[in-house]
Amino acid sequence: MQNVQRSTQLFRVTIRHRSDVTTANRLLFEGRPMNIISCEDVDGRREALVMTTETGVRT
């Protein structure tokens, strides 16, 4: 068995507020799938949703 290491990158993504986006979803940006680690309405006004996303595979 080979030991394979892959790097991950974290991104902060802001979109218009949507109540149906959760950490169970994934984001596709320029053909790259991103896992949503967290998403929150930071100011409580339901105008924007700020997500922390991750690409790659954790080692």
PDB file with one MODEL, atoms N, CA, C and O in Angstrom:
MODEL        1
ATOM      1  N   MET A   1       0.844  -1.172   0.000  1.00  0.00           N
ATOM      2  CA  MET A   1       0.000   0.000   0.000  1.00  0.00           C
ATOM      3  C   MET A   1       0.896   1.245   0.000  1.00  0.00           C
ATOM      4  O   MET A   1       1.845   1.334   0.780  1.00  0.00           O
ATOM      5  N   GLN A   2       0.592   2.185  -0.867  1.00  0.00           N
ATOM      6  CA  GLN A   2       1.382   3.407  -0.949  1.00  0.00           C
ATOM      7  C   GLN A   2       0.781   4.484  -0.061  1.00  0.00           C
ATOM      8  O   GLN A   2      -0.433   4.559   0.126  1.00  0.00           O
ATOM      9  N   ASN A   3       1.654   5.308   0.475  1.00  0.00           N
ATOM     10  CA  ASN A   3       1.217   6.431   1.296  1.00  0.00           C
ATOM     11  C   ASN A   3       1.058   7.646   0.384  1.00  0.00           C
ATOM     12  O   ASN A   3       2.051   8.220  -0.061  1.00  0.00           O
ATOM     13  N   VAL A   4      -0.168   8.035   0.108  1.00  0.00           N
ATOM     14  CA  VAL A   4      -0.449   9.155  -0.793  1.00  0.00           C
ATOM     15  C   VAL A   4      -0.849  10.358   0.038  1.00  0.00           C
ATOM     16  O   VAL A   4      -1.715  10.263   0.908  1.00  0.00           O
ATOM     17  N   GLN A   5      -0.213  11.495  -0.233  1.00  0.00           N
ATOM     18  CA  GLN A   5      -0.566  12.728   0.464  1.00  0.00           C
ATOM     19  C   GLN A   5      -1.085  13.728  -0.544  1.00  0.00           C
ATOM     20  O   GLN A   5      -0.514  13.886  -1.623  1.00  0.00           O
ATOM     21  N   ARG A   6      -2.156  14.399  -0.199  1.00  0.00           N
ATOM     22  CA  ARG A   6      -2.709  15.450  -1.049  1.00  0.00           C
ATOM     23  C   ARG A   6      -2.942  16.672  -0.187  1.00  0.00           C
ATOM     24  O   ARG A   6      -3.282  16.568   0.991  1.00  0.00           O
ATOM     25  N   SER A   7      -2.757  17.809  -0.785  1.00  0.00           N
ATOM     26  CA  SER A   7      -2.935  19.035  -0.017  1.00  0.00           C
ATOM     27  C   SER A   7      -4.381  19.517  -0.108  1.00  0.00           C
ATOM     28  O   SER A   7      -5.108  19.181  -1.043  1.00  0.00           O
ATOM     29  N   THR A   8      -4.768  20.291   0.859  1.00  0.00           N
ATOM     30  CA  THR A   8      -6.084  20.915   0.854  1.00  0.00           C
ATOM     31  C   THR A   8      -5.900  22.421   0.852  1.00  0.00           C
ATOM     32  O   THR A   8      -4.885  22.943   1.313  1.00  0.00           O
ATOM     33  N   GLN A   9      -6.898  23.104   0.326  1.00  0.00           N
ATOM     34  CA  GLN A   9      -6.908  24.557   0.368  1.00  0.00           C
ATOM     35  C   GLN A   9      -8.226  24.993   0.957  1.00  0.00           C
ATOM     36  O   GLN A   9      -9.271  24.418   0.653  1.00  0.00           O
ATOM     37  N   LEU A  10      -8.182  26.001   1.792  1.00  0.00           N
ATOM     38  CA  LEU A  10      -9.394  26.574   2.366  1.00  0.00           C
ATOM     39  C   LEU A  10      -9.726  27.873   1.659  1.00  0.00           C
ATOM     40  O   LEU A  10      -8.839  28.652   1.311  1.00  0.00           O
ATOM     41  N   PHE A  11     -11.018  28.098   1.452  1.00  0.00           N
ATOM     42  CA  PHE A  11     -11.509  29.314   0.826  1.00  0.00           C
ATOM     43  C   PHE A  11     -12.652  29.878   1.650  1.00  0.00           C
ATOM     44  O   PHE A  11     -13.390  29.135   2.297  1.00  0.00           O
ATOM     45  N   ARG A  12     -12.793  31.184   1.624  1.00  0.00           N
ATOM     46  CA  ARG A  12     -13.950  31.839   2.214  1.00  0.00           C
ATOM     47  C   ARG A  12     -14.768  32.376   1.051  1.00  0.00           C
ATOM     48  O   ARG A  12     -14.283  33.183   0.259  1.00  0.00           O
ATOM     49  N   VAL A  13     -16.009  31.925   0.955  1.00  0.00           N
ATOM     50  CA  VAL A  13     -16.880  32.258  -0.167  1.00  0.00           C
ATOM     51  C   VAL A  13     -18.126  32.960   0.369  1.00  0.00           C
ATOM     52  O   VAL A  13     -18.738  32.501   1.333  1.00  0.00           O
ATOM     53  N   THR A  14     -18.493  34.062  -0.255  1.00  0.00           N
ATOM     54  CA  THR A  14     -19.704  34.789   0.128  1.00  0.00           C
ATOM     55  C   THR A  14     -20.677  34.770  -1.046  1.00  0.00           C
ATOM     56  O   THR A  14     -20.316  35.113  -2.172  1.00  0.00           O
ATOM     57  N   ILE A  15     -21.916  34.364  -0.767  1.00  0.00           N
ATOM     58  CA  ILE A  15     -22.968  34.348  -1.780  1.00  0.00           C
ATOM     59  C   ILE A  15     -24.202  35.038  -1.222  1.00  0.00           C
ATOM     60  O   ILE A  15     -24.290  35.303  -0.023  1.00  0.00           O
ATOM     61  N   ARG A  16     -25.146  35.323  -2.094  1.00  0.00           N
ATOM     62  CA  ARG A  16     -26.440  35.848  -1.637  1.00  0.00           C
ATOM     63  C   ARG A  16     -27.075  34.810  -0.716  1.00  0.00           C
ATOM     64  O   ARG A  16     -26.936  33.608  -0.943  1.00  0.00           O
ATOM     65  N   HIS A  17     -27.762  35.265   0.308  1.00  0.00           N
ATOM     66  CA  HIS A  17     -28.322  34.351   1.313  1.00  0.00           C
ATOM     67  C   HIS A  17     -29.267  33.337   0.682  1.00  0.00           C
ATOM     68  O   HIS A  17     -30.114  33.671  -0.147  1.00  0.00           O
ATOM     69  N   ARG A  18     -29.094  32.089   1.101  1.00  0.00           N
ATOM     70  CA  ARG A  18     -29.992  30.989   0.730  1.00  0.00           C
ATOM     71  C   ARG A  18     -30.182  30.133   1.975  1.00  0.00           C
ATOM     72  O   ARG A  18     -29.211  29.756   2.631  1.00  0.00           O
ATOM     73  N   SER A  19     -31.411  29.833   2.291  1.00  0.00           N
ATOM     74  CA  SER A  19     -31.679  29.032   3.491  1.00  0.00           C
ATOM     75  C   SER A  19     -31.481  27.540   3.241  1.00  0.00           C
ATOM     76  O   SER A  19     -31.453  26.758   4.191  1.00  0.00           O
ATOM     77  N   ASP A  20     -31.341  27.126   1.968  1.00  0.00           N
ATOM     78  CA  ASP A  20     -31.224  25.702   1.667  1.00  0.00           C
ATOM     79  C   ASP A  20     -29.782  25.217   1.530  1.00  0.00           C
ATOM     80  O   ASP A  20     -29.572  24.052   1.190  1.00  0.00           O
ATOM     81  N   VAL A  21     -28.788  26.058   1.779  1.00  0.00           N
ATOM     82  CA  VAL A  21     -27.385  25.649   1.697  1.00  0.00           C
ATOM     83  C   VAL A  21     -26.902  25.223   3.080  1.00  0.00           C
ATOM     84  O   VAL A  21     -27.033  25.972   4.047  1.00  0.00           O
ATOM     85  N   THR A  22     -26.338  24.009   3.170  1.00  0.00           N
ATOM     86  CA  THR A  22     -25.828  23.485   4.440  1.00  0.00           C
ATOM     87  C   THR A  22     -24.465  22.838   4.207  1.00  0.00           C
ATOM     88  O   THR A  22     -23.982  22.782   3.076  1.00  0.00           O
ATOM     89  N   THR A  23     -23.864  22.364   5.257  1.00  0.00           N
ATOM     90  CA  THR A  23     -22.576  21.670   5.143  1.00  0.00           C
ATOM     91  C   THR A  23     -22.717  20.309   4.461  1.00  0.00           C
ATOM     92  O   THR A  23     -21.709  19.686   4.129  1.00  0.00           O
ATOM     93  N   ALA A  24     -23.936  19.841   4.250  1.00  0.00           N
ATOM     94  CA  ALA A  24     -24.158  18.597   3.508  1.00  0.00           C
ATOM     95  C   ALA A  24     -24.004  18.823   2.002  1.00  0.00           C
ATOM     96  O   ALA A  24     -23.870  17.860   1.246  1.00  0.00           O
ATOM     97  N   ASN A  25     -24.023  20.081   1.559  1.00  0.00           N
ATOM     98  CA  ASN A  25     -23.881  20.422   0.147  1.00  0.00           C
ATOM     99  C   ASN A  25     -22.421  20.568  -0.227  1.00  0.00           C
ATOM    100  O   ASN A  25     -21.540  20.628   0.631  1.00  0.00           O
ATOM    101  N   ARG A  26     -22.184  20.624  -1.544  1.00  0.00           N
ATOM    102  CA  ARG A  26     -20.858  20.939  -2.064  1.00  0.00           C
ATOM    103  C   ARG A  26     -21.008  22.084  -3.051  1.00  0.00           C
ATOM    104  O   ARG A  26     -22.077  22.285  -3.628  1.00  0.00           O
ATOM    105  N   LEU A  27     -19.941  22.822  -3.236  1.00  0.00           N
ATOM    106  CA  LEU A  27     -19.907  23.949  -4.140  1.00  0.00           C
ATOM    107  C   LEU A  27     -19.008  23.575  -5.313  1.00  0.00           C
ATOM    108  O   LEU A  27     -17.957  22.966  -5.114  1.00  0.00           O
ATOM    109  N   LEU A  28     -19.404  23.928  -6.523  1.00  0.00           N
ATOM    110  CA  LEU A  28     -18.576  23.690  -7.700  1.00  0.00           C
ATOM    111  C   LEU A  28     -18.142  25.046  -8.240  1.00  0.00           C
ATOM    112  O   LEU A  28     -18.976  25.858  -8.642  1.00  0.00           O
ATOM    113  N   PHE A  29     -16.832  25.288  -8.248  1.00  0.00           N
ATOM    114  CA  PHE A  29     -16.284  26.558  -8.710  1.00  0.00           C
ATOM    115  C   PHE A  29     -15.197  26.283  -9.736  1.00  0.00           C
ATOM    116  O   PHE A  29     -14.191  25.641  -9.434  1.00  0.00           O
ATOM    117  N   GLU A  30     -15.408  26.775 -10.956  1.00  0.00           N
ATOM    118  CA  GLU A  30     -14.461  26.571 -12.051  1.00  0.00           C
ATOM    119  C   GLU A  30     -14.069  25.103 -12.209  1.00  0.00           C
ATOM    120  O   GLU A  30     -12.904  24.778 -12.439  1.00  0.00           O
ATOM    121  N   GLY A  31     -15.065  24.225 -12.080  1.00  0.00           N
ATOM    122  CA  GLY A  31     -14.837  22.801 -12.257  1.00  0.00           C
ATOM    123  C   GLY A  31     -14.242  22.085 -11.060  1.00  0.00           C
ATOM    124  O   GLY A  31     -14.022  20.874 -11.106  1.00  0.00           O
ATOM    125  N   ARG A  32     -13.978  22.824  -9.984  1.00  0.00           N
ATOM    126  CA  ARG A  32     -13.386  22.221  -8.784  1.00  0.00           C
ATOM    127  C   ARG A  32     -14.451  22.056  -7.702  1.00  0.00           C
ATOM    128  O   ARG A  32     -15.052  23.040  -7.269  1.00  0.00           O
ATOM    129  N   PRO A  33     -14.688  20.821  -7.265  1.00  0.00           N
ATOM    130  CA  PRO A  33     -15.654  20.626  -6.176  1.00  0.00           C
ATOM    131  C   PRO A  33     -15.065  21.082  -4.839  1.00  0.00           C
ATOM    132  O   PRO A  33     -13.894  20.842  -4.545  1.00  0.00           O
ATOM    133  N   MET A  34     -15.891  21.734  -4.050  1.00  0.00           N
ATOM    134  CA  MET A  34     -15.467  22.215  -2.734  1.00  0.00           C
ATOM    135  C   MET A  34     -16.437  21.703  -1.682  1.00  0.00           C
ATOM    136  O   MET A  34     -17.653  21.822  -1.835  1.00  0.00           O
ATOM    137  N   ASN A  35     -15.897  21.139  -0.625  1.00  0.00           N
ATOM    138  CA  ASN A  35     -16.714  20.737   0.517  1.00  0.00           C
ATOM    139  C   ASN A  35     -16.989  21.968   1.368  1.00  0.00           C
ATOM    140  O   ASN A  35     -16.089  22.767   1.628  1.00  0.00           O
ATOM    141  N   ILE A  36     -18.230  22.117   1.796  1.00  0.00           N
ATOM    142  CA  ILE A  36     -18.591  23.240   2.669  1.00  0.00           C
ATOM    143  C   ILE A  36     -18.359  22.805   4.107  1.00  0.00           C
ATOM    144  O   ILE A  36     -19.001  21.878   4.600  1.00  0.00           O
ATOM    145  N   ILE A  37     -17.439  23.481   4.771  1.00  0.00           N
ATOM    146  CA  ILE A  37     -17.098  23.155   6.152  1.00  0.00           C
ATOM    147  C   ILE A  37     -18.018  23.891   7.122  1.00  0.00           C
ATOM    148  O   ILE A  37     -18.453  23.329   8.127  1.00  0.00           O
ATOM    149  N   SER A  38     -18.308  25.153   6.811  1.00  0.00           N
ATOM    150  CA  SER A  38     -19.236  25.928   7.633  1.00  0.00           C
ATOM    151  C   SER A  38     -19.931  26.949   6.755  1.00  0.00           C
ATOM    152  O   SER A  38     -19.391  27.377   5.735  1.00  0.00           O
ATOM    153  N   CYS A  39     -21.127  27.337   7.155  1.00  0.00           N
ATOM    154  CA  CYS A  39     -21.847  28.409   6.466  1.00  0.00           C
ATOM    155  C   CYS A  39     -22.696  29.132   7.502  1.00  0.00           C
ATOM    156  O   CYS A  39     -23.351  28.521   8.347  1.00  0.00           O
ATOM    157  N   GLU A  40     -22.659  30.459   7.404  1.00  0.00           N
ATOM    158  CA  GLU A  40     -23.402  31.235   8.390  1.00  0.00           C
ATOM    159  C   GLU A  40     -23.816  32.592   7.846  1.00  0.00           C
ATOM    160  O   GLU A  40     -23.180  33.150   6.951  1.00  0.00           O
ATOM    161  N   ASP A  41     -24.887  33.099   8.407  1.00  0.00           N
ATOM    162  CA  ASP A  41     -25.374  34.445   8.143  1.00  0.00           C
ATOM    163  C   ASP A  41     -24.735  35.327   9.214  1.00  0.00           C
ATOM    164  O   ASP A  41     -25.270  35.466  10.314  1.00  0.00           O
ATOM    165  N   VAL A  42     -23.590  35.920   8.885  1.00  0.00           N
ATOM    166  CA  VAL A  42     -22.764  36.561   9.908  1.00  0.00           C
ATOM    167  C   VAL A  42     -23.388  37.793  10.544  1.00  0.00           C
ATOM    168  O   VAL A  42     -23.133  38.067  11.717  1.00  0.00           O
ATOM    169  N   ASP A  43     -24.206  38.550   9.801  1.00  0.00           N
ATOM    170  CA  ASP A  43     -24.791  39.754  10.401  1.00  0.00           C
ATOM    171  C   ASP A  43     -26.249  39.569  10.798  1.00  0.00           C
ATOM    172  O   ASP A  43     -26.858  40.484  11.352  1.00  0.00           O
ATOM    173  N   GLY A  44     -26.819  38.392  10.522  1.00  0.00           N
ATOM    174  CA  GLY A  44     -28.187  38.100  10.933  1.00  0.00           C
ATOM    175  C   GLY A  44     -29.255  38.773  10.092  1.00  0.00           C
ATOM    176  O   GLY A  44     -30.433  38.723  10.444  1.00  0.00           O
ATOM    177  N   ARG A  45     -28.870  39.403   8.984  1.00  0.00           N
ATOM    178  CA  ARG A  45     -29.845  40.130   8.166  1.00  0.00           C
ATOM    179  C   ARG A  45     -30.337  39.334   6.965  1.00  0.00           C
ATOM    180  O   ARG A  45     -31.142  39.841   6.184  1.00  0.00           O
ATOM    181  N   ARG A  46     -29.875  38.109   6.802  1.00  0.00           N
ATOM    182  CA  ARG A  46     -30.286  37.225   5.715  1.00  0.00           C
ATOM    183  C   ARG A  46     -30.030  37.835   4.337  1.00  0.00           C
ATOM    184  O   ARG A  46     -30.815  37.650   3.407  1.00  0.00           O
ATOM    185  N   GLU A  47     -28.911  38.571   4.222  1.00  0.00           N
ATOM    186  CA  GLU A  47     -28.536  39.145   2.939  1.00  0.00           C
ATOM    187  C   GLU A  47     -27.416  38.353   2.278  1.00  0.00           C
ATOM    188  O   GLU A  47     -27.381  38.223   1.055  1.00  0.00           O
ATOM    189  N   ALA A  48     -26.502  37.825   3.084  1.00  0.00           N
ATOM    190  CA  ALA A  48     -25.355  37.091   2.548  1.00  0.00           C
ATOM    191  C   ALA A  48     -25.094  35.856   3.393  1.00  0.00           C
ATOM    192  O   ALA A  48     -25.420  35.798   4.578  1.00  0.00           O
ATOM    193  N   LEU A  49     -24.492  34.870   2.737  1.00  0.00           N
ATOM    194  CA  LEU A  49     -24.105  33.638   3.403  1.00  0.00           C
ATOM    195  C   LEU A  49     -22.602  33.488   3.217  1.00  0.00           C
ATOM    196  O   LEU A  49     -22.115  33.467   2.087  1.00  0.00           O
ATOM    197  N   VAL A  50     -21.866  33.383   4.316  1.00  0.00           N
ATOM    198  CA  VAL A  50     -20.411  33.235   4.256  1.00  0.00           C
ATOM    199  C   VAL A  50     -20.072  31.779   4.562  1.00  0.00           C
ATOM    200  O   VAL A  50     -20.443  31.235   5.602  1.00  0.00           O
ATOM    201  N   MET A  51     -19.352  31.168   3.615  1.00  0.00           N
ATOM    202  CA  MET A  51     -19.006  29.756   3.751  1.00  0.00           C
ATOM    203  C   MET A  51     -17.498  29.583   3.812  1.00  0.00           C
ATOM    204  O   MET A  51     -16.755  30.275   3.117  1.00  0.00           O
ATOM    205  N   THR A  52     -17.061  28.668   4.638  1.00  0.00           N
ATOM    206  CA  THR A  52     -15.676  28.206   4.595  1.00  0.00           C
ATOM    207  C   THR A  52     -15.723  26.893   3.823  1.00  0.00           C
ATOM    208  O   THR A  52     -16.449  25.966   4.182  1.00  0.00           O
ATOM    209  N   THR A  53     -14.925  26.836   2.747  1.00  0.00           N
ATOM    210  CA  THR A  53     -14.919  25.641   1.908  1.00  0.00           C
ATOM    211  C   THR A  53     -13.509  25.074   1.806  1.00  0.00           C
ATOM    212  O   THR A  53     -12.522  25.741   2.117  1.00  0.00           O
ATOM    213  N   GLU A  54     -13.446  23.828   1.362  1.00  0.00           N
ATOM    214  CA  GLU A  54     -12.168  23.126   1.278  1.00  0.00           C
ATOM    215  C   GLU A  54     -12.106  22.333  -0.023  1.00  0.00           C
ATOM    216  O   GLU A  54     -13.078  21.684  -0.412  1.00  0.00           O
ATOM    217  N   THR A  55     -10.957  22.390  -0.691  1.00  0.00           N
ATOM    218  CA  THR A  55     -10.720  21.551  -1.855  1.00  0.00           C
ATOM    219  C   THR A  55      -9.639  20.547  -1.514  1.00  0.00           C
ATOM    220  O   THR A  55      -8.896  20.733  -0.550  1.00  0.00           O
ATOM    221  N   GLY A  56      -9.547  19.488  -2.293  1.00  0.00           N
ATOM    222  CA  GLY A  56      -8.508  18.486  -2.034  1.00  0.00           C
ATOM    223  C   GLY A  56      -8.990  17.452  -1.024  1.00  0.00           C
ATOM    224  O   GLY A  56     -10.160  17.411  -0.641  1.00  0.00           O
ATOM    225  N   VAL A  57      -8.049  16.629  -0.616  1.00  0.00           N
ATOM    226  CA  VAL A  57      -8.355  15.533   0.309  1.00  0.00           C
ATOM    227  C   VAL A  57      -7.455  15.644   1.520  1.00  0.00           C
ATOM    228  O   VAL A  57      -6.247  15.836   1.376  1.00  0.00           O
ATOM    229  N   ARG A  58      -8.011  15.529   2.695  1.00  0.00           N
ATOM    230  CA  ARG A  58      -7.199  15.554   3.915  1.00  0.00           C
ATOM    231  C   ARG A  58      -6.353  14.310   4.017  1.00  0.00           C
ATOM    232  O   ARG A  58      -6.762  13.231   3.588  1.00  0.00           O
ATOM    233  N   THR A  59      -5.165  14.462   4.589  1.00  0.00           N
ATOM    234  CA  THR A  59      -4.284  13.306   4.766  1.00  0.00           C
ATOM    235  C   THR A  59      -4.258  12.878   6.217  1.00  0.00           C
ATOM    236  O   THR A  59      -3.570  11.919   6.566  1.00  0.00           O
TER     237      THR A  59
ENDMDL
END
